[in-house]
């Protein structure tokens, strides 16, 4: 296993379309799979206001995406941490609605503050 530099982690995140949002719910860890996209160094997610993700504004969250080839026993995993913020601007929300096809009218931006990645390759 080898660690990946910041730029490589962002490049890999840009290739992925599904990730896992990690947050605290009722004082316990919670994980939800989400569709996402990258915009510069921000992770963008679309969700509904009435679910658990709808309460994430101004909350520190983690986000993980990966690609694993079980046959070759290799792949990568990237974990990013940042403060989840609601996107409020109507024009920006309208533009994102064409790119993020998930259900819901709430858009969340997570500027990446910390990022780590690992590449796994089986020896032999």
N, C-alpha and C positions, 0 to 999 in steps of 0.2 A: 504494500500500500504506500502511495506517495502523496504528499500534500500538494495542492494546486495553488498557484499564485492568484491574486485578486482578479486580474484581467481574464485569466482562463476560466475562473468560476463564473464571471459574468457572461463570457462567451457561451459556456455550456447552458446557463439558464436561458439565454436567448434561443437556444435550440429546442428547449422543452416547452410543452403546452399544458401539462398537468403537474401540479405540485401539491404539497401538504402544508396547510396553515396551522401553526401550533400556537395555542393561546391558553389562558387560564379561564376555566368556567367553574363557578362555585368552589373556588380555591383548589381545583384539581386540574391537571394537564388535560387538554383536549386537542384533538387533531382532526382536521376536515380536509378531504381532497378538494381541490379547486382548479378550475381553468384559470390561466393567468397570461399576462404578457409583460415583457420588459419594455420600459421607456427610459432610455439612458441608463441610470443606475437605480431606477425605481421599479418595484414590482407592483403591477396593477391587477386588481381582482374585482369582479362584479358579483354582487350577492343581493339578498333581500334584506329589508330593514327589520323584519320580524324574527329572524333566526338568531342563533348565537353569534354569527359573524357580524350581524347588524349592530352589535354593542361594542365593537372593537375600536371605536374612535379614541385617539389619544392613549393607546395601549401599546406596550412593547410586545411584539410578536416575533416568532421565528417562522421561517419558511424553508421547506426542503423540497428539492427536486432531484431526480436521479434517472439514470438509464443503466439497467443491469442486463447483461447477457448471461443467462443461467447456464447455457451450454458451454460457453467459453470461460465461464466463471470470472468475468471481468466487467468493469463498468465504472461509473462515477457517481458521486453524491455531493451535492452542494447545499450548505445550510447558510441562510442569511438571517440577520436580525435587524429589526428597525422598528420605528414608531408608526403604527397604523394611523392614517389620517383619512378622513372623508374627503372626497372630491366634491366641491360644492358648485363650481361654475357650470352653468347650463350649457354653454358652448362646448366646453371640454367633455362633459358627460355625453352630449350628443355625438361628438366625434368618437368617443370610446365605445359607444353602444354599437357602432358598426364593426368594431374590432374585437370586442369581448361579447361573445354570443350567449353567455350564461344568463339564466333568468334573474330578474331583480332590477331594482332601480337605484341601488346603492353601489357606488364605486369607491374603492379603497386604494389609497396609494401607500406603499411601504418603501420609503427611501432606505436603501441598504446602508447600514452603519457599520456592521461587522459581517464578514463573509469568510467561510472556510469551505474547503473542498478537498475531496480525496479521490484518487484514482486507484482502483483495485485491479490487479492482474495476477492471475494464478501463475505461480512459478512451476516450470516443468511442463 
